[in-house]
């Protein structure tokens, strides 16, 4: 036995798991599998799970009644080009952009904030 703990998956709440998985599969080049209750995106740089929640309420970022519980960060090399791709896939760009010099904040179709960032290259070999 070992006391090693390794991250396996991040799972995100959604009103429709497969619909949100299809959005993230489209923007990451991954493959969406599952149904409206539970779905998975198998991506080229990692997987993301999605679970359906009956009383799902989207975050109201940056302020509001429902705070942001988490957000996903995606490393990109061109903010404008990748921004256009995620908008075409169904994302919306927030008006409030606290780090617009290197990072743009968007909402996925379920309202979860996520970032496209040029700050911090992915780690190699992890």
C-alpha positions in Angstrom: 0.0 0.0 0.0 1.0 3.6 -0.7 -0.1 6.9 0.7 0.3 8.5 -2.7 -2.7 10.7 -3.8 -3.0 11.6 -7.5 -5.6 13.7 -9.1 -7.8 11.5 -11.3 -10.5 13.8 -12.6 -12.3 17.1 -12.1 -16.1 16.8 -12.2 -18.3 19.9 -12.9 -22.0 20.2 -12.1 -24.3 20.9 -15.0 -28.0 21.1 -15.9 -27.3 18.6 -18.7 -24.0 16.7 -18.5 -23.6 15.6 -22.1 -24.5 19.0 -23.5 -21.8 20.7 -21.4 -19.3 17.9 -22.2 -19.9 18.4 -25.9 -19.0 22.1 -25.5 -15.7 21.3 -23.8 -14.9 18.5 -26.3 -15.4 21.0 -29.1 -13.1 23.7 -27.7 -10.4 21.3 -26.5 -10.4 18.8 -29.4 -11.6 16.0 -27.0 -14.3 13.4 -27.3 -17.5 13.6 -25.3 -19.0 10.3 -23.9 -22.0 9.7 -21.6 -25.5 11.0 -21.3 -27.5 13.9 -19.7 -26.8 12.5 -16.2 -23.0 11.9 -16.3 -20.5 12.5 -19.1 -16.8 12.7 -19.7 -14.6 14.6 -22.1 -11.5 12.6 -22.9 -9.2 15.4 -24.0 -5.7 15.5 -25.4 -4.3 17.0 -22.2 -6.6 15.5 -19.6 -10.2 14.5 -18.9 -13.1 16.5 -17.4 -16.2 14.9 -15.9 -19.7 16.4 -15.8 -22.6 15.5 -13.6 -26.2 16.5 -13.9 -27.7 18.4 -10.9 -31.5 18.9 -10.7 -31.3 22.2 -8.9 -28.3 23.6 -10.8 -27.9 27.4 -10.5 -25.1 29.0 -12.6 -22.5 31.1 -10.9 -23.0 34.9 -11.0 -19.4 36.0 -11.5 -17.7 38.3 -10.5 -20.3 39.3 -7.9 -23.7 38.0 -7.1 -25.9 35.6 -5.2 -24.2 32.4 -6.5 -20.5 32.6 -6.2 -18.0 30.8 -8.4 -17.2 27.5 -6.9 -14.3 26.7 -9.3 -13.1 27.5 -12.8 -11.0 25.8 -15.5 -7.9 27.4 -16.9 -6.8 26.6 -20.5 -3.3 27.6 -21.7 -3.4 29.1 -25.2 -0.9 30.8 -27.5 -3.3 33.3 -29.2 -6.0 34.9 -27.0 -7.9 36.4 -30.0 -8.0 33.3 -32.1 -9.0 30.9 -29.3 -11.4 33.5 -28.0 -13.2 33.4 -31.4 -13.3 29.6 -31.3 -14.9 29.4 -27.8 -17.5 32.1 -28.7 -18.4 30.2 -31.9 -18.9 27.1 -29.7 -21.3 28.8 -27.4 -19.3 30.6 -24.7 -19.9 34.2 -23.7 -17.2 36.6 -22.7 -17.5 38.4 -19.4 -17.4 42.2 -19.5 -15.2 42.2 -16.4 -11.7 41.1 -17.4 -9.3 41.5 -14.4 -6.2 40.2 -16.2 -6.8 41.1 -19.8 -3.1 41.5 -20.6 -2.7 37.7 -20.5 -6.0 36.1 -19.8 -9.7 36.4 -20.9 -12.6 35.1 -18.8 -15.6 33.4 -20.5 -18.7 31.6 -19.3 -19.5 28.1 -20.7 -23.1 27.4 -21.8 -24.0 26.4 -18.2 -22.5 29.7 -16.8 -19.2 28.3 -15.3 -16.4 30.8 -15.7 -13.3 29.5 -17.5 -10.1 31.3 -18.6 -8.0 31.2 -21.7 -4.6 32.2 -20.5 -1.2 32.9 -22.0 0.3 33.0 -18.5 2.1 29.9 -17.3 3.0 27.2 -19.8 1.8 23.7 -19.2 4.2 21.5 -17.3 6.0 18.9 -19.4 6.2 15.3 -18.0 3.5 15.5 -15.4 
